[in-house]
Amino acid sequence: MSIEISPIGYINTPYKEKFAIPRQPGLVTAARGQIHFYQAFNSVDFIRGIEQFSHLWLIFQFHQTANKSTSPLVRPPRLGGNAKVGVFASRSTHRPNNLGMSAVKLEKIISEDGQQSLLISGMDLLDNTPIIDIKPYIPYSDSIPLAEAGYGQTRPQDSLVVKFSQAANEQLIIHQPQYPQLTVLIEQILGQDPRPAYHKNKPSERLYGVTLYNLNIQWRVDGKTCVVEHINKVQNEGLVP
Ligand code: SAM
């Protein structure tokens, strides 16, 4: 049996690549995203009353990994990347049907030139992720404070202190007018130490890079400190100082 599903829209987020996207929503609250509706769903009627809800569930497709094969067992990063659990005991992106779900904050409803969109924050979604459905978050039912969650019981703690080099500070001043949340966004993302588990606890001079919006962020890790070295604009696949 197969079921055909068509996305209702897509989301624009600062996250241009999978690396360094937080592993769950709510961890990087400074991240803002905008949900755009496809024509068939671009009517105020579809979102009438949505302003009553502070948070929404997004059901989406892990589109970038949708063509990868799935396996019954996965290795959750929370378990250090070695121990395996069943895919249905995980929130892995590699799963049958490639569906994800994230509770996010609704910041603003935008209606401009007949286009409806929703400004949200705190999402863990790649730029251009297809949105399958949106539902209001209902605290009395969706929040279960005494729920047990094994290896995912507690929020991961920020593990790095983020500092900016003089060059990065100067570049921040240039880019801040376009991206007012940029400093906090970088601090929240890198503070979680997005390096793969096997790079951690090993001293290394390695320069890491990630693209947020149209900016390439480069940083090094020294002990428990992350130093942002450069923030350069990406243009035509190349870097511009
Ligand atoms: N909160 C969702 C859930 O539980 O279903 C997603 C959890 S999943 C562990 C979050 C990760 O999915 C992110 O860190 C990012 O690496 C990846 N991701 C986000 N959007 C994606 C997309 N459109 N395609 C593939 N991977 C994506």
py3Dmol code that shows the C-alpha trace and the ligand (Angstrom):
import py3Dmol

protein = """\
ATOM      1  CA  MET A   1       0.000   0.000   0.000  1.00  0.00           C
ATOM      2  CA  SER A   2       1.243   3.500  -0.676  1.00  0.00           C
ATOM      3  CA  ILE A   3      -0.120   6.894   0.270  1.00  0.00           C
ATOM      4  CA  GLU A   4       0.501   9.983  -1.804  1.00  0.00           C
ATOM      5  CA  ILE A   5       1.290  13.155   0.148  1.00  0.00           C
ATOM      6  CA  SER A   6       1.881  16.638  -1.239  1.00  0.00           C
ATOM      7  CA  PRO A   7       3.628  19.308   0.811  1.00  0.00           C
ATOM      8  CA  ILE A   8       1.568  22.350   1.769  1.00  0.00           C
ATOM      9  CA  GLY A   9       4.646  24.572   1.558  1.00  0.00           C
ATOM     10  CA  TYR A  10       8.288  24.875   2.514  1.00  0.00           C
ATOM     11  CA  ILE A  11      10.377  26.619   5.113  1.00  0.00           C
ATOM     12  CA  ASN A  12      13.315  28.971   4.728  1.00  0.00           C
ATOM     13  CA  THR A  13      15.815  28.715   7.560  1.00  0.00           C
ATOM     14  CA  PRO A  14      19.396  29.927   8.137  1.00  0.00           C
ATOM     15  CA  TYR A  15      20.622  26.307   7.942  1.00  0.00           C
ATOM     16  CA  LYS A  16      22.087  25.665   4.483  1.00  0.00           C
ATOM     17  CA  GLU A  17      23.642  22.310   5.328  1.00  0.00           C
ATOM     18  CA  LYS A  18      22.909  19.527   7.810  1.00  0.00           C
ATOM     19  CA  PHE A  19      26.132  20.040   9.760  1.00  0.00           C
ATOM     20  CA  ALA A  20      25.564  22.110  12.920  1.00  0.00           C
ATOM     21  CA  ILE A  21      21.755  22.118  12.770  1.00  0.00           C
ATOM     22  CA  PRO A  22      20.543  21.533  16.333  1.00  0.00           C
ATOM     23  CA  ARG A  23      19.323  17.987  16.880  1.00  0.00           C
ATOM     24  CA  GLN A  24      15.952  19.034  18.239  1.00  0.00           C
ATOM     25  CA  PRO A  25      13.847  22.209  18.194  1.00  0.00           C
ATOM     26  CA  GLY A  26      14.090  24.714  21.031  1.00  0.00           C
ATOM     27  CA  LEU A  27      17.857  24.376  21.434  1.00  0.00           C
ATOM     28  CA  VAL A  28      18.726  27.358  19.212  1.00  0.00           C
ATOM     29  CA  THR A  29      16.004  29.855  20.014  1.00  0.00           C
ATOM     30  CA  ALA A  30      17.692  32.642  18.016  1.00  0.00           C
ATOM     31  CA  ALA A  31      17.070  30.789  14.730  1.00  0.00           C
ATOM     32  CA  ARG A  32      14.193  32.272  12.742  1.00  0.00           C
ATOM     33  CA  GLY A  33      12.431  30.515   9.879  1.00  0.00           C
ATOM     34  CA  GLN A  34       9.650  31.468   7.500  1.00  0.00           C
ATOM     35  CA  ILE A  35       7.032  29.019   6.245  1.00  0.00           C
ATOM     36  CA  HIS A  36       5.695  29.791   2.775  1.00  0.00           C
ATOM     37  CA  PHE A  37       2.511  28.153   1.507  1.00  0.00           C
ATOM     38  CA  TYR A  38       2.034  26.717  -1.956  1.00  0.00           C
ATOM     39  CA  GLN A  39      -0.747  28.299  -3.972  1.00  0.00           C
ATOM     40  CA  ALA A  40      -3.457  25.741  -3.094  1.00  0.00           C
ATOM     41  CA  PHE A  41      -2.917  26.461   0.641  1.00  0.00           C
ATOM     42  CA  ASN A  42      -2.120  30.168   0.389  1.00  0.00           C
ATOM     43  CA  SER A  43      -5.356  31.476   1.844  1.00  0.00           C
ATOM     44  CA  VAL A  44      -6.010  33.178   5.173  1.00  0.00           C
ATOM     45  CA  ASP A  45      -8.713  30.566   5.742  1.00  0.00           C
ATOM     46  CA  PHE A  46      -6.102  27.823   6.228  1.00  0.00           C
ATOM     47  CA  ILE A  47      -4.488  29.727   9.115  1.00  0.00           C
ATOM     48  CA  ARG A  48      -7.545  31.451  10.596  1.00  0.00           C
ATOM     49  CA  GLY A  49      -7.249  31.228  14.415  1.00  0.00           C
ATOM     50  CA  ILE A  50      -3.610  30.134  14.398  1.00  0.00           C
ATOM     51  CA  GLU A  51      -2.633  33.355  16.231  1.00  0.00           C
ATOM     52  CA  GLN A  52      -4.171  31.848  19.397  1.00  0.00           C
ATOM     53  CA  PHE A  53      -1.311  29.358  19.597  1.00  0.00           C
ATOM     54  CA  SER A  54       2.193  30.223  20.756  1.00  0.00           C
ATOM     55  CA  HIS A  55       3.662  26.968  19.437  1.00  0.00           C
ATOM     56  CA  LEU A  56       3.042  24.746  16.439  1.00  0.00           C
ATOM     57  CA  TRP A  57       3.900  21.224  15.379  1.00  0.00           C
ATOM     58  CA  LEU A  58       5.539  21.035  11.999  1.00  0.00           C
ATOM     59  CA  ILE A  59       5.352  17.741  10.147  1.00  0.00           C
ATOM     60  CA  PHE A  60       7.950  17.720   7.417  1.00  0.00           C
ATOM     61  CA  GLN A  61       9.988  15.601   5.077  1.00  0.00           C
ATOM     62  CA  PHE A  62      13.700  14.972   5.670  1.00  0.00           C
ATOM     63  CA  HIS A  63      14.090  15.767   2.003  1.00  0.00           C
ATOM     64  CA  GLN A  64      17.873  15.833   1.845  1.00  0.00           C
ATOM     65  CA  THR A  65      18.204  12.254   3.049  1.00  0.00           C
ATOM     66  CA  ALA A  66      14.955  10.914   1.552  1.00  0.00           C
ATOM     67  CA  ASN A  67      16.726   8.873  -1.127  1.00  0.00           C
ATOM     68  CA  LYS A  68      19.005   7.110   1.362  1.00  0.00           C
ATOM     69  CA  SER A  69      18.215   3.565   2.402  1.00  0.00           C
ATOM     70  CA  THR A  70      16.961   2.963   5.933  1.00  0.00           C
ATOM     71  CA  SER A  71      18.072   0.347   8.398  1.00  0.00           C
ATOM     72  CA  PRO A  72      16.249  -1.049  11.452  1.00  0.00           C
ATOM     73  CA  LEU A  73      19.095   0.088  13.700  1.00  0.00           C
ATOM     74  CA  VAL A  74      20.535   3.593  14.055  1.00  0.00           C
ATOM     75  CA  ARG A  75      23.272   5.205  16.171  1.00  0.00           C
ATOM     76  CA  PRO A  76      21.889   8.190  18.099  1.00  0.00           C
ATOM     77  CA  PRO A  77      24.481  10.957  18.587  1.00  0.00           C
ATOM     78  CA  ARG A  78      23.308  11.223  22.223  1.00  0.00           C
ATOM     79  CA  LEU A  79      24.781   7.751  22.760  1.00  0.00           C
ATOM     80  CA  GLY A  80      28.149   8.879  21.409  1.00  0.00           C
ATOM     81  CA  GLY A  81      27.558   7.588  17.887  1.00  0.00           C
ATOM     82  CA  ASN A  82      28.468   3.955  18.646  1.00  0.00           C
ATOM     83  CA  ALA A  83      25.577   2.275  20.477  1.00  0.00           C
ATOM     84  CA  LYS A  84      22.637   1.216  18.324  1.00  0.00           C
ATOM     85  CA  VAL A  85      18.893   1.420  18.969  1.00  0.00           C
ATOM     86  CA  GLY A  86      15.894   0.627  16.783  1.00  0.00           C
ATOM     87  CA  VAL A  87      14.917   3.397  14.411  1.00  0.00           C
ATOM     88  CA  PHE A  88      11.498   3.625  16.106  1.00  0.00           C
ATOM     89  CA  ALA A  89      13.307   4.208  19.409  1.00  0.00           C
ATOM     90  CA  SER A  90      15.060   7.201  17.865  1.00  0.00           C
ATOM     91  CA  ARG A  91      14.464  10.565  16.212  1.00  0.00           C
ATOM     92  CA  SER A  92      16.862   9.703  13.401  1.00  0.00           C
ATOM     93  CA  THR A  93      16.495  11.380  10.027  1.00  0.00           C
ATOM     94  CA  HIS A  94      17.056   8.001   8.320  1.00  0.00           C
ATOM     95  CA  ARG A  95      13.680   6.370   8.756  1.00  0.00           C
ATOM     96  CA  PRO A  96      10.847   4.811   6.779  1.00  0.00           C
ATOM     97  CA  ASN A  97       8.793   7.551   5.081  1.00  0.00           C
ATOM     98  CA  ASN A  98      11.347  10.254   6.037  1.00  0.00           C
ATOM     99  CA  LEU A  99       8.913  12.200   8.196  1.00  0.00           C
ATOM    100  CA  GLY A 100      10.035  14.567  10.943  1.00  0.00           C
ATOM    101  CA  MET A 101       8.092  16.472  13.589  1.00  0.00           C
ATOM    102  CA  SER A 102       9.171  19.549  15.493  1.00  0.00           C
ATOM    103  CA  ALA A 103       7.416  21.804  17.991  1.00  0.00           C
ATOM    104  CA  VAL A 104       8.373  25.409  17.200  1.00  0.00           C
ATOM    105  CA  LYS A 105       7.424  28.893  18.403  1.00  0.00           C
ATOM    106  CA  LEU A 106       5.071  30.952  16.266  1.00  0.00           C
ATOM    107  CA  GLU A 107       6.550  34.461  16.218  1.00  0.00           C
ATOM    108  CA  LYS A 108       4.410  36.260  13.655  1.00  0.00           C
ATOM    109  CA  ILE A 109       1.824  35.788  10.936  1.00  0.00           C
ATOM    110  CA  ILE A 110       2.716  37.666   7.781  1.00  0.00           C
ATOM    111  CA  SER A 111       0.243  38.617   5.069  1.00  0.00           C
ATOM    112  CA  GLU A 112       1.907  40.508   2.223  1.00  0.00           C
ATOM    113  CA  ASP A 113       0.665  41.017  -1.338  1.00  0.00           C
ATOM    114  CA  GLY A 114      -1.723  38.084  -0.998  1.00  0.00           C
ATOM    115  CA  GLN A 115       1.067  35.784   0.262  1.00  0.00           C
ATOM    116  CA  GLN A 116       0.568  34.220   3.674  1.00  0.00           C
ATOM    117  CA  SER A 117       3.569  33.089   5.672  1.00  0.00           C
ATOM    118  CA  LEU A 118       4.443  32.164   9.238  1.00  0.00           C
ATOM    119  CA  LEU A 119       7.532  33.412  11.028  1.00  0.00           C
ATOM    120  CA  ILE A 120       8.685  30.811  13.504  1.00  0.00           C
ATOM    121  CA  SER A 121      11.709  30.251  15.736  1.00  0.00           C
ATOM    122  CA  GLY A 122      13.722  27.475  17.299  1.00  0.00           C
ATOM    123  CA  MET A 123      13.363  24.970  14.436  1.00  0.00           C
ATOM    124  CA  ASP A 124      15.841  22.210  13.631  1.00  0.00           C
ATOM    125  CA  LEU A 125      15.127  22.196   9.888  1.00  0.00           C
ATOM    126  CA  LEU A 126      17.301  22.593   6.840  1.00  0.00           C
ATOM    127  CA  ASP A 127      16.559  25.462   4.467  1.00  0.00           C
ATOM    128  CA  ASN A 128      13.823  24.573   1.923  1.00  0.00           C
ATOM    129  CA  THR A 129      12.491  21.614   3.899  1.00  0.00           C
ATOM    130  CA  PRO A 130       9.054  20.595   2.555  1.00  0.00           C
ATOM    131  CA  ILE A 131       6.296  21.131   5.116  1.00  0.00           C
ATOM    132  CA  ILE A 132       3.656  18.379   5.052  1.00  0.00           C
ATOM    133  CA  ASP A 133       1.321  19.676   7.767  1.00  0.00           C
ATOM    134  CA  ILE A 134       1.049  22.206  10.605  1.00  0.00           C
ATOM    135  CA  LYS A 135      -0.883  21.633  13.830  1.00  0.00           C
ATOM    136  CA  PRO A 136      -1.235  23.708  16.986  1.00  0.00           C
ATOM    137  CA  TYR A 137       0.748  22.561  20.018  1.00  0.00           C
ATOM    138  CA  ILE A 138      -1.716  21.734  22.797  1.00  0.00           C
ATOM    139  CA  PRO A 139       0.022  21.827  26.203  1.00  0.00           C
ATOM    140  CA  TYR A 140      -2.513  19.812  28.226  1.00  0.00           C
ATOM    141  CA  SER A 141      -2.058  16.862  25.907  1.00  0.00           C
ATOM    142  CA  ASP A 142       1.303  17.328  24.168  1.00  0.00           C
ATOM    143  CA  SER A 143       3.318  18.136  27.303  1.00  0.00           C
ATOM    144  CA  ILE A 144       3.872  15.130  29.584  1.00  0.00           C
ATOM    145  CA  PRO A 145       6.186  16.384  32.354  1.00  0.00           C
ATOM    146  CA  LEU A 146       6.650  12.982  34.005  1.00  0.00           C
ATOM    147  CA  ALA A 147       7.368  11.137  30.757  1.00  0.00           C
ATOM    148  CA  GLU A 148      10.436   8.902  30.732  1.00  0.00           C
ATOM    149  CA  ALA A 149      12.817   9.286  27.815  1.00  0.00           C
ATOM    150  CA  GLY A 150      15.811   7.049  28.482  1.00  0.00           C
ATOM    151  CA  TYR A 151      18.878   8.338  26.654  1.00  0.00           C
ATOM    152  CA  GLY A 152      16.962  11.475  25.598  1.00  0.00           C
ATOM    153  CA  GLN A 153      15.680  12.449  29.052  1.00  0.00           C
ATOM    154  CA  THR A 154      17.569  15.704  29.523  1.00  0.00           C
ATOM    155  CA  ARG A 155      18.361  18.640  27.315  1.00  0.00           C
ATOM    156  CA  PRO A 156      21.952  18.420  26.042  1.00  0.00           C
ATOM    157  CA  GLN A 157      24.095  20.906  27.942  1.00  0.00           C
ATOM    158  CA  ASP A 158      26.008  23.603  26.055  1.00  0.00           C
ATOM    159  CA  SER A 159      29.524  22.329  26.089  1.00  0.00           C
ATOM    160  CA  LEU A 160      31.635  25.127  24.537  1.00  0.00           C
ATOM    161  CA  VAL A 161      32.151  28.769  25.439  1.00  0.00           C
ATOM    162  CA  VAL A 162      32.016  30.748  22.193  1.00  0.00           C
ATOM    163  CA  LYS A 163      34.394  33.662  21.602  1.00  0.00           C
ATOM    164  CA  PHE A 164      34.980  35.803  18.520  1.00  0.00           C
ATOM    165  CA  SER A 165      38.378  36.741  17.098  1.00  0.00           C
ATOM    166  CA  GLN A 166      38.997  40.395  16.319  1.00  0.00           C
ATOM    167  CA  ALA A 167      38.458  39.687  12.590  1.00  0.00           C
ATOM    168  CA  ALA A 168      35.184  37.881  13.318  1.00  0.00           C
ATOM    169  CA  ASN A 169      33.999  40.756  15.537  1.00  0.00           C
ATOM    170  CA  GLU A 170      34.654  43.210  12.708  1.00  0.00           C
ATOM    171  CA  GLN A 171      32.807  40.967  10.251  1.00  0.00           C
ATOM    172  CA  LEU A 172      29.893  40.647  12.694  1.00  0.00           C
ATOM    173  CA  ILE A 173      29.486  44.431  12.663  1.00  0.00           C
ATOM    174  CA  ILE A 174      29.219  44.318   8.861  1.00  0.00           C
ATOM    175  CA  HIS A 175      26.610  41.526   8.764  1.00  0.00           C
ATOM    176  CA  GLN A 176      24.590  42.389  11.873  1.00  0.00           C
ATOM    177  CA  PRO A 177      22.292  44.944  10.153  1.00  0.00           C
ATOM    178  CA  GLN A 178      21.074  42.205   7.795  1.00  0.00           C
ATOM    179  CA  TYR A 179      20.931  39.490  10.470  1.00  0.00           C
ATOM    180  CA  PRO A 180      20.273  41.148  13.853  1.00  0.00           C
ATOM    181  CA  GLN A 181      20.299  37.803  15.733  1.00  0.00           C
ATOM    182  CA  LEU A 182      23.595  36.689  14.198  1.00  0.00           C
ATOM    183  CA  THR A 183      25.835  36.832  17.287  1.00  0.00           C
ATOM    184  CA  VAL A 184      23.423  34.895  19.509  1.00  0.00           C
ATOM    185  CA  LEU A 185      22.631  32.497  16.673  1.00  0.00           C
ATOM    186  CA  ILE A 186      26.304  31.608  16.238  1.00  0.00           C
ATOM    187  CA  GLU A 187      26.829  31.369  20.013  1.00  0.00           C
ATOM    188  CA  GLN A 188      23.854  29.047  20.452  1.00  0.00           C
ATOM    189  CA  ILE A 189      24.772  26.815  17.502  1.00  0.00           C
ATOM    190  CA  LEU A 190      28.482  26.471  18.215  1.00  0.00           C
ATOM    191  CA  GLY A 191      27.955  26.352  21.993  1.00  0.00           C
ATOM    192  CA  GLN A 192      26.423  22.921  21.465  1.00  0.00           C
ATOM    193  CA  ASP A 193      29.666  21.659  19.931  1.00  0.00           C
ATOM    194  CA  PRO A 194      28.393  20.353  16.578  1.00  0.00           C
ATOM    195  CA  ARG A 195      31.597  18.405  15.868  1.00  0.00           C
ATOM    196  CA  PRO A 196      31.142  14.697  15.254  1.00  0.00           C
ATOM    197  CA  ALA A 197      31.560  12.620  18.420  1.00  0.00           C
ATOM    198  CA  TYR A 198      34.838  11.105  17.179  1.00  0.00           C
ATOM    199  CA  HIS A 199      36.445  14.578  16.878  1.00  0.00           C
ATOM    200  CA  LYS A 200      35.664  15.521  20.471  1.00  0.00           C
ATOM    201  CA  ASN A 201      38.188  15.039  23.278  1.00  0.00           C
ATOM    202  CA  LYS A 202      40.998  15.067  20.703  1.00  0.00           C
ATOM    203  CA  PRO A 203      43.177  18.187  20.586  1.00  0.00           C
ATOM    204  CA  SER A 204      43.198  19.549  17.037  1.00  0.00           C
ATOM    205  CA  GLU A 205      43.986  22.778  15.230  1.00  0.00           C
ATOM    206  CA  ARG A 206      41.358  21.932  12.636  1.00  0.00           C
ATOM    207  CA  LEU A 207      39.336  24.810  11.180  1.00  0.00           C
ATOM    208  CA  TYR A 208      35.632  23.923  10.947  1.00  0.00           C
ATOM    209  CA  GLY A 209      33.172  25.675   8.647  1.00  0.00           C
ATOM    210  CA  VAL A 210      29.428  25.928   8.293  1.00  0.00           C
ATOM    211  CA  THR A 211      27.144  28.062   6.153  1.00  0.00           C
ATOM    212  CA  LEU A 212      24.364  30.020   7.859  1.00  0.00           C
ATOM    213  CA  TYR A 213      22.259  32.216   5.571  1.00  0.00           C
ATOM    214  CA  ASN A 214      24.826  33.340   2.979  1.00  0.00           C
ATOM    215  CA  LEU A 215      27.653  33.435   5.490  1.00  0.00           C
ATOM    216  CA  ASN A 216      30.436  30.961   5.978  1.00  0.00           C
ATOM    217  CA  ILE A 217      31.387  30.715   9.655  1.00  0.00           C
ATOM    218  CA  GLN A 218      34.808  29.292  10.472  1.00  0.00           C
ATOM    219  CA  TRP A 219      35.900  28.267  13.945  1.00  0.00           C
ATOM    220  CA  ARG A 220      38.407  26.260  15.944  1.00  0.00           C
ATOM    221  CA  VAL A 221      38.034  24.466  19.237  1.00  0.00           C
ATOM    222  CA  ASP A 222      40.588  24.748  22.001  1.00  0.00           C
ATOM    223  CA  GLY A 223      39.602  22.725  25.062  1.00  0.00           C
ATOM    224  CA  LYS A 224      36.187  24.000  26.118  1.00  0.00           C
ATOM    225  CA  THR A 225      36.486  27.198  24.085  1.00  0.00           C
ATOM    226  CA  CYS A 226      35.276  27.694  20.552  1.00  0.00           C
ATOM    227  CA  VAL A 227      36.878  30.617  18.737  1.00  0.00           C
ATOM    228  CA  VAL A 228      35.044  31.976  15.716  1.00  0.00           C
ATOM    229  CA  GLU A 229      37.849  33.015  13.372  1.00  0.00           C
ATOM    230  CA  HIS A 230      35.993  34.373  10.318  1.00  0.00           C
ATOM    231  CA  ILE A 231      32.512  35.194   9.053  1.00  0.00           C
ATOM    232  CA  ASN A 232      32.643  35.590   5.282  1.00  0.00           C
ATOM    233  CA  LYS A 233      29.950  36.121   2.722  1.00  0.00           C
ATOM    234  CA  VAL A 234      29.468  33.224   0.293  1.00  0.00           C
ATOM    235  CA  GLN A 235      29.010  34.401  -3.284  1.00  0.00           C
ATOM    236  CA  ASN A 236      28.785  32.214  -6.365  1.00  0.00           C
ATOM    237  CA  GLU A 237      30.106  29.232  -4.432  1.00  0.00           C
ATOM    238  CA  GLY A 238      33.213  31.247  -3.454  1.00  0.00           C
ATOM    239  CA  LEU A 239      34.085  33.177  -0.314  1.00  0.00           C
ATOM    240  CA  VAL A 240      34.289  36.937  -0.276  1.00  0.00           C
ATOM    241  CA  PRO A 241      36.071  38.609   2.651  1.00  0.00           C
TER     242      PRO A 241
END
"""
ligand_1 = """\
27
SAM
N 12.662 17.188 15.563
C 12.629 16.320 14.400
C 12.122 14.955 14.758
O 12.334 14.535 15.891
O 11.527 14.320 13.910
C 13.975 16.225 13.735
C 15.032 15.557 14.564
S 16.438 15.188 13.579
C 17.462 14.354 14.727
C 17.180 16.774 13.424
C 18.249 16.749 12.390
O 17.664 16.502 11.134
C 18.956 18.062 12.218
O 20.014 18.196 13.131
C 19.471 17.966 10.764
O 20.744 17.347 10.749
C 18.483 17.010 10.110
N 17.595 17.659 9.148
C 16.833 18.756 9.321
N 16.131 19.030 8.216
C 16.437 18.065 7.316
C 16.025 17.794 5.980
N 15.150 18.563 5.364
N 16.567 16.718 5.353
C 17.465 15.926 5.977
N 17.888 16.127 7.252
C 17.389 17.184 7.912
"""
view = py3Dmol.view(width=600, height=400)
view.addModel(protein, "pdb")
view.setStyle({"model": 0}, {"cartoon": {"style": "trace"}})
view.addModel(ligand_1, "xyz")
view.setStyle({"model": 1}, {"stick": {}})
view.zoomTo()
view.show()
